[in-house]
């Protein structure tokens, strides 16, 4: 029972942190995402296995803090550029959009540590919970736009 209570307290703590970040309209860091996913994993193993979460956490724990910040900034910059093109009405088949989509995809591969299963599970998580607070600027329309550009 004590272990179950501790798991619930960890999840509550991670969710409270997430709510504060969302209320302040800040982007969550990779570490915060990983911590939240780990807490969610302990609560429910629906999307990621313990091994997958451990791999992700281990990968980001080993990264230099500045390197992590630079990667997050680069990822957000690419996503912002894609959004600008979509908002301008640029077709997904446009060479610039296709190049940005490939950059985004490449960065996503590194975020999911090159594990196709983690990527599929993350996509499943977002598909099944479209209103979740872990979208980080990625909505269904942008995701579809990127997928079209990658075809």
N, C-alpha and C positions, 0 to 999 in steps of 0.2 A: 504494500500500500504506500509506503514511504517513497518508493521508486516512482510509482504512478503519480503521486502528488508532485514530486520534483519535476517530472516530465511536463505535467500540466503547468507548473509555475514557470518553467523555461519557455514554453510556448507562449504563455501570457506575457512574459517579459519581452520576448521578441516581437510580438504583435503590438505591444504598447510602444516600443521603439519605432516600429514601422508607421504607426498612426502619427506619431510626433513628426517624423520625417515628411510624411505625406501632407500633414497640416502646414508644415513650413514650406511646402512646395519645392523641396530639395530633391535631387536625384539620390537614390540609395547607392552606396558604394558596393563594390563586389563583395567585400567582407560582410556587409550587412545583409546582402542577398543570401550569401552562403550560410550565415548564421540562422537566418529565418528559415531557409530550406531545411537546414539540419533540425531545427526545432519542429518544423512541420513533419519531417520524416519520423521523428520520435513519436509524434502524435498519430500519424497515419502513413502507412507505406504504400499509398496508392500510386504515386508517380515515380519516385526514385528509390532505388535500393540503398541500403546503408553503404555498400561499397561505392556506388556512384557518388553519393554525397561526400564520402570520405575522400575520394579521388579529387573532386572539385575543391574541397576545402584544403587538401594537401597542396594542390597546384597553386592556389592563391596565397596560401600561407608562406610558400617558398618564394613568391614574387617580392621584389623590392617595392617598398611603398610608393616611391616616385614612378616606378615602372607601371604599377597598378593604376595610379592616377592618370598617367599619360595614356594608357590603354583605354581607360574609361572615357577620357576626354575625346580621344580619337573616335571611339565607337559612337559617342553622342554627336560629334561633328558630322560623321558620315550619315547618321540617321537624320540629322537636321537638313543636310544637303538633299537627301532623298525626298524629304517632306516638302522642301521648297519646290523641287521639280514637279512633284505630284500636284501641289497647290497651283502651280503655273499651268497645269494641264499638259505637261510634257508626256508624250507617250512612253510607256514602259519599255518599248523597243528602241528608244533613243540610245545612241552609243554612250552618252554621258551617264544616263540612268543605269544602263547595263554595267558600266564600269563601277559606279558607286555600289550597285547591288552585289557585284562580285567582291568588292572590298568588304562590304557588310558581312557577306557570307563567310569570307576568309576569317574575319575577326570572330564571328560566331563559332567557327570551328575551333579557334583557340580557346574561347571561353568555355566551350564544352569539351575541352582538352582532347579534341580529335575523336571523341567517342560518339559514334553515330547513334547508339542507344540513348545516351544522355540527351542528345539533340532531339531525338524523336520524343522522348518523355517530356522534355521542356515544351516542345510544340504541342504535345497532347495536353499538358497542364494548361497552357494558354488558350488552347482551343476549347477546352471543357470549362474554363473559368474566365470567359472573356472580360468580365468586369473586375478581375482581380487587381490589386494595387501594385502588382509586380510587373506591370506592362512597361514602365519606364519609357514612355513616349512612343511605344509600339502599340498601335491599335490594329484591328483587323484589316482596315483599308490599306494602311501602309504595308502591312505584312503581305497582303495579296499583290500589291503593286510591285514589291520587291520580288515576289515569286514569279510574277509575269516577266519581269526584267531578266530573271535568271534562266528562263526557258530558252 
